[in-house]
Amino acid sequence: MAARTKARKLALDVLFAAELREERPTEVLSQRGRPNQDELAEYDHAVRLIEGVQEHQERIDELIATYATGWTLDRMPVVDRNVLRMGTFELLWVDDVPDGVAVSEAVGLATELSTDESPRFINGLLSRLQQLKPSLTL
């Protein structure tokens, strides 16, 4: 498994835990302590994702709520909400990750960790944001 794929899983784990605990993601990350030897390669990208989602969460949630046809943020499973947050952040704010990779990786996480319907929903929403990317004001 690629280092950035592992980083996304680590970041999702932290974002998920932070939401359940009602804590800031960076606090949950700091509570984890130093990364173990297996996590070192992906740790920097995971931190980048966690801090980025935390910094831009208001705008990210606004975009998700606007373009998630028929779904409110509150109705989404927690894992889907955080996969979407992370995917949206990578898509719109991380220039060294190709748009298609950001969408594909988010769909992969949803396939592995969420419901049978989640990958299609996440793919559709992130693909829509990808199409609108040039017109979205960040």
C-alpha positions, 0 to 999 in steps of 0.5 A: 500500500502506498504511503499516501494511501496509508496517510489518508487512512491515518488522517481519517482515523484521527478525523473520525475519532475527533468528531466522535470525541467532540475534540479538535483533530489536532488535539486527537493527533497529539494524544496519539503521541509520536508515530510508530516506525510503521507510520513515519513514511505517511505521518507528514501527509496525514498531519497535512490532511488533518490540519488542512481539514481543521483549518478549512472545515467551515468552508468544506462543510458548506461546499458539501452541504451545498452539493450533497443533493438530498443529504444533510451533513447530519444525515451522513455516516460519520465516516462518509462525512470525514472522507468527504472532508478529506477528499474535498480538502485534497481536491481544492487545497492540495496542489501536488495531488492530482484531482483524479487521485484525490477522488479515487482515494476517497472512493477507495476509503469509502469502499473499504470502510463504509456502506455499499452506497457510500462509494457512489455517493462520495464519487458523485459529490467529489466529481461535482466539486472537481468540475466546479473547482475553477468557479469555487471561491476558496 
